[in-house]
Amino acid sequence: MRWPPSAHDWPHAGLSRQAACRGHVWHVQETGRGPALILLHGAGGATQSWRGLLPLLAARFRVIAVDLPGQGFTRRGARSRCGLDPMAADIAALAAQEGWDPAALIGHSAGGAIALRMALDHPDPIPVIGLNAALGNFRGVAGWLFPVMAKVLALNPLTAPMVAATMRRASVERLLTGTGSRPDAEMIRLYTALASDRAHVDGTLAMMAQWRLEGLLDRLDRIAGPVTLIAGVADLAVPPEVSREAAARLPHGRFVEVAGLGHLMHEEAPDRIAALIVETLARDGIGGGPVGGPDGDGAVASDGGSA
């Protein structure tokens, strides 16, 4: 994406700045005061994913959203730094450089996996909230075929411009609806802008090609801090069972199910998800008291692991 973002084209563009670290030039949006929260978007997204949550959380917290390497407005450094482990390490280095001392990590989809990977290396137990966290590998033939296909596509210099050239509003709307979410016009507009940008598509493909979860999944029982995995019942991209099973393997895991929402639930209903996040953080001793009723509107919670 071309820097700088304009206020007309990009949500909260007035909060945007750049920071160079570990070879990347990061796009950062930061606002609010209080305990610091780092927000990590999923594959193919960017800071626009948090446009509804950002002001709601900023009323109580210092909120920091970053674009992952090669995606959105972050200029990627080494192409080899797009996998789960290097991205987690590079974001941790960026946080240290910028003086962020996060009270919690919040990630959507693949960003949830990155947040958990960061928690593994964090010197102290740190709370993590995953929103439809992508914590499952494909099974059977797809388990090895899909990563190979992604790698082949990512290595072909013609793939990104071809994909970007074919991404039209109708195509993007079908993709978003296919996740179980109900996109509004603004959501479709922003994802169309991302999907039609060659650099963003290339960065997303590089991430897909290098994505490996086995190391994280094998060490879930070593994550010492509280982890809350919130899943939308209507999610067609990452079934809620993925979060339920992962929560049961975490020492201090908790699973929360939200009715009526899909994979992009935090964009569909930011008020509901913000209330759940605030309640979860309060439960973990961070920030103020809960908002709304127990576990938010239409949410059902269960504790997993040994919490």
N, C-alpha and C positions, 0 to 999 in steps of 0.2 A: 504494500500500500504506500502511496506517495505521502511523504512527510512534508509539512505538518498537517494533521487532520483539521478540517474546517468545522466550525460550530454548526453549520448547516448540514453537513454530511455525516458527522460522527457524534454520538452521545457524549456529553461531558468533555468536549474537546478542550474547554478552558482549563481542565485539570491535567491535561496531558503534558508530559515532559519526556526527555530522553536521558538515559544513563548508560555509559559504556562500562562493560564488565565481562571478563572472560571471553573476549573476542566478539561478543554480541553488542549491538546498540539497542538497548531495551526501550520499549514504550511502556511508560508507567503512568497510572492515574492514582492520585492520592488525595484524600479529603477526610475531614472529621478529626475529632480529638478523643483521647481515651486509650484503652488497651488496643494494641495494633492487631489487625486481621489481614492476612495475605490471601487474596482471592486468585485462584488459578482456573482458567477456562479449559474447556475440552478441545479435542482435536477438531480443527476446522473453524473454531470460533476465535474470539478476541475479546477485548475489554467491553465491547458492545453487549456481550452476554450478561453483564452485571448492571446494565443501565438502570433497571428498576430497583435493584437491591442497594446500589451504591448510596443514594441519598437516605434511604431508610436506615441502613446500618450506621451511616455517618452521624446520625443523631446521638449515638451512644459510643461509637468506636472510631479509632483512626483506621481507615479502610484503604488498603493498597491493592490495586489490580495491575497485573502485568500481562503483556502479550508474550506468549511462548516464542522461542527462537524460530524465526522465519515466518511467523504467522502475525496477522494484523499489521501493526506498524513496527514490530521489532525486526531489525536487520540482523540476520543470522551471521555468526562467525563461521567456525569450522562446521562443515556439513555433518561430520561425525558426532557432533554434540546434540543430536536431536532425539536420542533414545531416552528411556526413562531414567536411568542412573545419571547420565551426564546432565540432563536438564534439571534434575533435583539438586545436584551438586552446584550447578551454575546459579540457580535461583537462590540457594542458600548463601553463596558467595556474594550475590547482588545484595541480599538482605544485610549481610555483615558490612558491606561497603557503604550502604546507604544509611546505616544506623537503625535499621528496623529490628526491633526485638519482639517478634510476633507472640502474642498471647495465644493465638490459635491459627490454624491453617484451614482454609475452606476451598474445596475443589469440586468442580463439576465434571462428571464423566471421566475422561483420561486425567483431568486435573485432580480428581480425587485420588487416583493412583500415585500421582506425583507428590501430593501432600503426604500420603502415607509413607512414601519412600523418603521424603525429607524428615519425617518423624523418626524413622529408623536411625538416622545419623545425628539427630538433634541431641545436644549434651544433656538436656533435661526432658522429662516427660512433657509432651505438648499436646493439647487437645486438637483433634482433627474432626472436621465435619465433611462428609462426602455426600454430594447430591447426585443420585443415580451414578455412583462411582463405577467406572469400568474396571472391574476386578475379576473378570472371567476371560479365559482363553477360548478360542474356538475348539471344538472337539472333533476327533476323527481326522478325516482327510483335510478338512478346512484348517485344522490346526497348523499344518505345515504348508498347505497350498496358498492360503491367503497372504501370509507374510512374504512368501517367495514372489507372488504376483505383485505385491506392493513394492518390493525391492526392484523388480524388473521395471515397473512403471516409473519409479523414482529415478532410476539410472538413465532413462531415456530422456534426452534434453527436449524432445518434442512433446512429451506427455503434458506438462504443465500448461503450455500455451494452447494445446488442443482442448484440454478440459476446460480451461478458463473461457475459451471462445465459444464453447457450447452451453455454458451455464446461463440460462435465461430465467426470468422471473417464474415462469410456469414450472420449469424443471426444479428450481429451488423449493418452490411451494410443495411440490410432490415429495421431495426428499424430507422436508420438515414434517409434513403430515405423516409420513411413513415412520416417524419416531414415536407416534402416539400423541404428539402435541397438537394444539390448535393455534397455528401461527396467525398473528395479526399482520396488518399491512406493513408496519414498521419493522417487525421481525423479518419478514420476507425481503424487504428492501435492503436491510443491512447484510443479511446472509448472501443475497445476490451480489452485493458489492464485493464481499469477500471471495465468493466462489468464482467471480469473473476476473479476479486479480491474479496474474501469472505468478508473482512472487509468493503470494499467500498459498496458492495451490501447491507450488513446489515445496514450500516449507511443511505443509500438511502431509504430502506424500513422503517426504524424508522422515518425518516422525513415524508414520505408519510402517515404513520399511524397517525402522530400527526398534520398533516397539516390542519389548519382551517383558512379560510379567512374572515368569517363573521364579526369579530371585526374590521378588517382593512377596509373592504368595507363599513361598517356602518359609518366610520369616515373619509372617503376621503375628505369631505368638511372641515375638520379641518386642513388639510395639508397646511401650510401657504406659503411655498416656491414654486418656479416655478417647474413644472413637465413636462417633455417632454417624451411622449410615442411613440417610433419608432417601426413600425410593418412592417414585410415583407409580401407583397401581397400573396406570395405562401405558407405562413405558414399553415400547416395542423394540427399542435399541438395546437396552440393558435390562433384562427382566428383573423384577424385585427380588426373586430368589437368589440372585447373585449377591446382593447386599445382605440378605438374611443369612446366607451361608457364611459369608465373610465375617459378619458380626459375631457369629457363634465361635469362630476360631480366634478372635481377638481377646486378650486377657481382660480388657475393659471395654468390650464392644456393646453397642446398643443399636437396635434396628427400629426405624420409624417408617411406617407406611402411610402414604398420603393418597387419599381417594381422589379420583377425577382428573389427575394430572399425568402428563407424559414425560418424555425424556428431558424436555426443556421447561420443566415445571417452574423453575425460578424466574423464567421470562414470561410464562403464562400467568402466574399468580405471585408476583413479588411480595405483596403484602402478607400472604399466608406463609411463604417460605421465610421471610424476614422474621416473622413472629416465632417460627420454629427455631431459627438460628439463635435469636435472643434468648429464648427459653432454654435451649441446649447449653449455651455459654453460661447462663446463670446457674444451671445445674452443675456445671464444671467450675463454678466459682469465679467467673469472669463477667464483668460488667454489671448492669442493673438487674432488676427483677424481671419476671416473665411478662410477656405481653399476651393478652387474650386468655382463653381457657387452657386446660391441661393439654400439652403437646400440640397446640394450635388447632385450627379448624379442620376437622375431618381426618386427623392423624391418629394412628394407633401405634404405640410403642411397645417394644419388648427388649429386655436385657439379654445379652448373649455373653459367652465366655464366662469369666469368673467374677464379673463386676457385681 
